[in-house]
Amino acid sequence: MDKNTLEQFDEQIARCRDIFCKKTQDYGTSWRVLRPKSLTDQLFIKAQRIQTLEEKKSQMVEDSIEGEFIGLINYAIIGIIQLDLMEDKCLELEAKEAVALYDRQVAEIKSLMAAKNHDYGEAWRDMRVSSFTDLILMKLLRIKQIEDNEGKTIISEGIDAGYRDIVNYSIFALIKLSEEKK
């Protein structure tokens, strides 16, 4: 695997983490009230907006596609945290604890990315950003189906695996977008 990929992952996740930390300071952990299905719907709305903007090539609201990918990353990580804290009814976490949970998930996601990237030989570098958007939407439709099946699967990975893939696809999209700017 290209060492540059790990550095690029770290650069992009640092941007996301910075926003997560600042929003945690502003809003606390108000996201704790969201049920997993609501988080999936929020992710779907963001991914749908990206796809719409990619197709229409114009927008009326100034929120950038990059910002939407960052939102996908942060909401997917929040989704994984929520799945882990399902039994914990406490809505407010200390900011320090929320960031530690975020960092723990990022470490797992980065490890998964490195393993898959090794096996796939950096194939994502030859993909279009729009393909990542479509893959994210497909993952979200799968997650919705798993949620409708009350989390039960026969052969498929669970909701958390889908969220992790969404983070990695979004990171790849951000890397590609930043390379296009250069």
Order of alpha helices (4+ residues) and beta strands (2+ residues): alpha-alpha-alpha-alpha-alpha-alpha
